[in-house]
């Protein structure tokens, strides 16, 4: 494995861990916000399931991606062999789930807000909005610094994942070509030692 591939894999693991941490932080923020606002107005219905679901998915997918690439990195360092198809799956799956994470966080952060539906009137809504701002976690996700950071890191992590996949597939393809060429050379050598080729000549 080349140094570039190793560096990209380590960076990919690092950014996936960062995505995991930011996902956990945002999830904790909005779960705490829900508890805080319900403490102020118990009858309010807090609608933030979309973001909580996206953050939960981000936590799971980034942890899985980091784990997969860590296993692949260890396998490459130890020079162990695994079925080519299994390695392809191990490289492609993280890029797909990473893209899903990034696009979901982007859309929800850009378009969604914490709302209360018809459970409270306009005055109570304004009061809860001000309370959320004073607590440091705004109702609009795009105004939350941690939410924006989670989106940015998710996209950077996905970019490194794609580059890592490309480098891994390229190196594995070279290895397969090399093994195939060595096998064909071995067959030619065996054919020559058998004497059949000389006999025909």
TILUMBA-759045 format. One line per field, with one value per residue (C-alpha): residue number from 0; residue in one letter; y, x, z. Coordinates in steps of 0.02 Angstrom, whole numbers, plus 50000, padded with zeros to 5 digits. Example, Ala and Ser with C-alpha at 12.3 -4.5 7.8 and 13.67 -1.06 7.14 Angstrom:
REM TILUMBA-759045
resi = (0 | 1) .
resn = (a | s) .
v = (49775 | 49947) .
u = (50615 | 50684) .
w = (50390 | 50357) .
END
This chain:
REM TILUMBA-759045
resi = (0 | 1 | 2 | 3 | 4 | 5 | 6 | 7 | 8 | 9 | 10 | 11 | 12 | 13 | 14 | 15 | 16 | 17 | 18 | 19 | 20 | 21 | 22 | 23 | 24 | 25 | 26 | 27 | 28 | 29 | 30 | 31 | 32 | 33 | 34 | 35 | 36 | 37 | 38 | 39 | 40 | 41 | 42 | 43 | 44 | 45 | 46 | 47 | 48 | 49 | 50 | 51 | 52 | 53 | 54 | 55 | 56 | 57 | 58 | 59 | 60 | 61 | 62 | 63 | 64 | 65 | 66 | 67 | 68 | 69 | 70 | 71 | 72 | 73 | 74 | 75 | 76 | 77 | 78 | 79 | 80 | 81 | 82 | 83 | 84 | 85 | 86 | 87 | 88 | 89 | 90 | 91 | 92 | 93 | 94 | 95 | 96 | 97 | 98 | 99 | 100 | 101 | 102 | 103 | 104 | 105 | 106 | 107 | 108 | 109 | 110 | 111 | 112 | 113 | 114 | 115 | 116 | 117 | 118 | 119 | 120 | 121 | 122 | 123 | 124 | 125 | 126 | 127 | 128 | 129 | 130 | 131 | 132 | 133 | 134 | 135 | 136 | 137 | 138 | 139 | 140 | 141 | 142 | 143 | 144 | 145 | 146 | 147 | 148 | 149 | 150 | 151 | 152 | 153 | 154 | 155 | 156 | 157 | 158 | 159 | 160 | 161 | 162 | 163 | 164 | 165 | 166 | 167 | 168 | 169 | 170 | 171 | 172 | 173 | 174 | 175 | 176 | 177 | 178 | 179 | 180 | 181 | 182 | 183 | 184 | 185 | 186 | 187 | 188 | 189 | 190 | 191 | 192 | 193 | 194 | 195 | 196 | 197 | 198 | 199 | 200) .
resn = (x | x | x | x | x | x | x | x | x | x | x | x | x | x | x | x | x | x | x | x | x | x | x | x | x | x | x | x | x | x | x | x | x | x | x | x | x | x | x | x | x | x | x | x | x | x | x | x | x | x | x | x | x | x | x | x | x | x | x | x | x | x | x | x | x | x | x | x | x | x | x | x | x | x | x | x | x | x | x | x | x | x | x | x | x | x | x | x | x | x | x | x | x | x | x | x | x | x | x | x | x | x | x | x | x | x | x | x | x | x | x | x | x | x | x | x | x | x | x | x | x | x | x | x | x | x | x | x | x | x | x | x | x | x | x | x | x | x | x | x | x | x | x | x | x | x | x | x | x | x | x | x | x | x | x | x | x | x | x | x | x | x | x | x | x | x | x | x | x | x | x | x | x | x | x | x | x | x | x | x | x | x | x | x | x | x | x | x | x | x | x | x | x | x | x | x | x | x | x | x | x) .
v = (50000 | 50170 | 50312 | 50416 | 50279 | 50259 | 50447 | 50461 | 50313 | 50389 | 50557 | 50470 | 50383 | 50547 | 50644 | 50506 | 50510 | 50700 | 50677 | 50552 | 50674 | 50821 | 50713 | 50662 | 50844 | 50908 | 50764 | 50803 | 50989 | 50966 | 50830 | 50948 | 51090 | 50985 | 50948 | 51132 | 51198 | 51068 | 51121 | 51297 | 51250 | 51068 | 51068 | 51117 | 50988 | 50994 | 50947 | 50911 | 50728 | 50759 | 50830 | 50705 | 50565 | 50638 | 50662 | 50484 | 50417 | 50523 | 50448 | 50268 | 50288 | 50383 | 50257 | 50114 | 50200 | 50234 | 50053 | 49983 | 50090 | 50051 | 49865 | 49890 | 49991 | 49856 | 49723 | 49824 | 49855 | 49670 | 49623 | 49500 | 49440 | 49448 | 49410 | 49549 | 49570 | 49589 | 49726 | 49816 | 49814 | 49876 | 50024 | 50071 | 50053 | 50193 | 50313 | 50280 | 50298 | 50448 | 50535 | 50496 | 50570 | 50729 | 50762 | 50728 | 50844 | 50978 | 50978 | 50971 | 51102 | 51221 | 51202 | 51140 | 51222 | 51165 | 51200 | 51182 | 51155 | 51213 | 51162 | 51341 | 51514 | 51647 | 51730 | 51568 | 51524 | 51690 | 51659 | 51485 | 51552 | 51683 | 51554 | 51438 | 51580 | 51628 | 51446 | 51449 | 51326 | 51417 | 51342 | 51368 | 51236 | 51344 | 51470 | 51339 | 51337 | 51154 | 51101 | 51195 | 51120 | 50947 | 50977 | 51040 | 50897 | 50771 | 50831 | 50836 | 50661 | 50599 | 50676 | 50586 | 50426 | 50435 | 50469 | 50325 | 50208 | 50257 | 50228 | 50061 | 49997 | 50054 | 49966 | 49806 | 49806 | 49821 | 49679 | 49569 | 49608 | 49569 | 49404 | 49357 | 49396 | 49297 | 49150 | 49151 | 49159 | 49011 | 48911 | 48950 | 48898 | 48734 | 48702 | 48731 | 48618 | 48480 | 48468 | 48469 | 48633 | 48571 | 48407 | 48494 | 48600) .
u = (50000 | 50067 | 50093 | 49962 | 49831 | 49876 | 49867 | 49698 | 49629 | 49688 | 49612 | 49449 | 49441 | 49479 | 49343 | 49216 | 49257 | 49235 | 49066 | 49019 | 49067 | 48974 | 48821 | 48821 | 48843 | 48698 | 48587 | 48623 | 48592 | 48418 | 48368 | 48418 | 48327 | 48170 | 48179 | 48214 | 48068 | 47947 | 48002 | 47945 | 47784 | 47737 | 47590 | 47697 | 47726 | 47908 | 47929 | 48113 | 48109 | 48182 | 48344 | 48354 | 48333 | 48466 | 48587 | 48557 | 48588 | 48746 | 48811 | 48779 | 48841 | 49000 | 49044 | 49016 | 49119 | 49263 | 49259 | 49258 | 49404 | 49500 | 49481 | 49533 | 49684 | 49737 | 49716 | 49822 | 49959 | 49965 | 49960 | 49819 | 49715 | 49526 | 49407 | 49411 | 49221 | 49219 | 49349 | 49250 | 49096 | 49201 | 49260 | 49101 | 48972 | 49048 | 49046 | 48861 | 48806 | 48921 | 48837 | 48665 | 48721 | 48790 | 48640 | 48514 | 48604 | 48620 | 48436 | 48368 | 48490 | 48451 | 48261 | 48194 | 48162 | 48102 | 47915 | 47770 | 47626 | 47457 | 47494 | 47533 | 47484 | 47591 | 47640 | 47698 | 47790 | 47883 | 47921 | 47991 | 48090 | 48172 | 48202 | 48288 | 48400 | 48445 | 48487 | 48611 | 48522 | 48414 | 48256 | 48325 | 48456 | 48548 | 48583 | 48664 | 48854 | 48869 | 48739 | 48830 | 48996 | 48917 | 48864 | 49036 | 49131 | 49008 | 49045 | 49233 | 49227 | 49127 | 49254 | 49398 | 49294 | 49273 | 49459 | 49502 | 49386 | 49464 | 49640 | 49595 | 49508 | 49654 | 49782 | 49678 | 49656 | 49845 | 49870 | 49749 | 49834 | 50003 | 49941 | 49865 | 50026 | 50130 | 50011 | 50024 | 50214 | 50213 | 50107 | 50226 | 50375 | 50290 | 50247 | 50428 | 50498 | 50379 | 50472 | 50315 | 50361 | 50537 | 50467 | 50355 | 50499) .
w = (50000 | 49951 | 50075 | 49985 | 50006 | 50189 | 50218 | 50133 | 50231 | 50396 | 50347 | 50299 | 50468 | 50556 | 50466 | 50494 | 50679 | 50675 | 50589 | 50723 | 50861 | 50783 | 50751 | 50934 | 50987 | 50882 | 50936 | 51119 | 51088 | 51016 | 51139 | 51280 | 51193 | 51186 | 51372 | 51410 | 51307 | 51375 | 51549 | 51507 | 51417 | 51452 | 51332 | 51182 | 51046 | 50990 | 50806 | 50779 | 50730 | 50557 | 50624 | 50766 | 50639 | 50524 | 50669 | 50728 | 50553 | 50542 | 50704 | 50648 | 50469 | 50513 | 50648 | 50525 | 50390 | 50510 | 50569 | 50392 | 50336 | 50495 | 50460 | 50278 | 50334 | 50457 | 50322 | 50201 | 50331 | 50379 | 50194 | 50221 | 50075 | 50067 | 49926 | 49797 | 49798 | 49987 | 49977 | 49842 | 49954 | 50101 | 49998 | 49904 | 50046 | 50154 | 50008 | 49978 | 50158 | 50180 | 50033 | 50106 | 50272 | 50195 | 50082 | 50222 | 50344 | 50210 | 50160 | 50338 | 50405 | 50261 | 50257 | 50424 | 50593 | 50762 | 50764 | 50885 | 50765 | 50831 | 51010 | 51063 | 51004 | 50920 | 51084 | 51163 | 51003 | 51011 | 51194 | 51158 | 51011 | 51122 | 51258 | 51133 | 51073 | 51250 | 51286 | 51142 | 51025 | 50896 | 50823 | 50647 | 50614 | 50487 | 50626 | 50737 | 50720 | 50770 | 50641 | 50503 | 50557 | 50550 | 50370 | 50317 | 50400 | 50328 | 50151 | 50180 | 50253 | 50104 | 49983 | 50071 | 50070 | 49881 | 49854 | 49972 | 49877 | 49711 | 49775 | 49853 | 49697 | 49591 | 49701 | 49711 | 49522 | 49499 | 49621 | 49525 | 49359 | 49436 | 49508 | 49340 | 49247 | 49373 | 49355 | 49166 | 49175 | 49294 | 49173 | 49031 | 49136 | 49183 | 49000 | 48951 | 49088 | 49038 | 48873 | 48767 | 48685 | 48642 | 48580 | 48458 | 48396) .
END
